[in-house]
């Protein structure tokens, strides 16, 4: 089992910055990737950024160049630095940990943290 606890959400004006943290505990040694997802009201949850074992990262087109995902292995913490925020970035942000399996991957989720960007 893996437990994830997010922190760092809040209210910010458009153009501002916020940083999110996700502290992981439990069987993190077997996790293949950590990611940040978000869900806006009335919309499906979507992938924002992912960092894989070895450090390779991928971003959604909507945040490429503005958001940065990183990981501190010593602290078992994953970060999402969000710059040049836009009102459309408003959503609940969730941390995810994925363990790849042969048939069905294991997915673990944090409780979510609200990010609100005012125009």
N, C-alpha and C positions, 0 to 999 in steps of 0.2 A: 504494500500500500504506500501511496505517496500523498502527503498533505501539502496544500498550497495556500499561502496567505498573502493576499495583495494589500498594498498600501500606496498612498500617494495621490489618489484622485482629488478632484475639487473643481472649483469654478475659476475660470481664467478668461480674459478678454481675447478676442481674435487677434492673432499675431503673437500671442504669448507662448510660454513654454510650461510644460509640466513633466515631472518624472514619476514613473510608476515602478514599484518594486514588487517582487514575488519571492517570498521565502519558502523554500521547499524543504521538507523533512520526510523521513522514512526511507524507502528503498530507492533512493535517487540514483544509485550507481548503475541501475539497469535502464534508466530513461534514455531514449534515443533522440528526443528533441523536446525543446521547450518553446512555447509560442504564446503570443498574445492575440486574443480574439476580441471582437466588440459586437455589441448588439444595441441598435438604436430602436426606439419605440416603433412597433409595427413592422420591423424588418427582421430578417433572419440573421443569426449570428454569422459573422464573417471573419476570416483570417486577416490579421493585421501584419504580423511579422513572426518569423520562426527562426530559431537558432538550433542547428543540429549538432550532434556529437562531432567534435573536430572543429567546430566554430563556423561552419558555413551558414550564411543567413539568406533569407528571402523576405521580400516585402510585397504587400499589396500595391498595385499601381497608384492607388489614391494617396498613399503615404510615403512612397519612394522619395528619398531626398530630404524628407522632413522628420521622419522617425528613425530611431536607431535602437536596435535590440542588442543587448550584451549580457554576459554571464560572468559571475564571479564564482568559480568552482570551489574555492576555499570557504566561501560563505554560503554556498548552495543557494544563491540568489540570482534571479534573472531581472533585468531592468528593461524599461522601455522609456527612452528619452524622446519626448514629443516637442518639436519646435514648429514655429509658424502655424500654430493651431488655427483651424477654421471652424465655423459653427457646425458644419457637417461632420466634424469629428466627435460631436456630442454623442455619447453612448455609455453603456456600462461595459467596462473592459474586464475581460477574464483572462487569467493565466491558465495555461494548459501544459500538461506533461504527457508525453506519448511514449508508450513502450510498444515497439513493433512486434507483432505475433504472426504466426503462420496464417491464421484464419481471421481473427478479429483483434485489432490493436486494443491495448489498454489505454484509456484516456482518463486523466485525472483533472479536475477543475477546481479553481479557487472560488471564493464566494462572490467575486466581482467587486469592482470599485467604480463609482460614478465619475465621469468626466463631463463637464459642461462648459462649452465655449460660447461666450456671449458675443453678439455682433456689435 
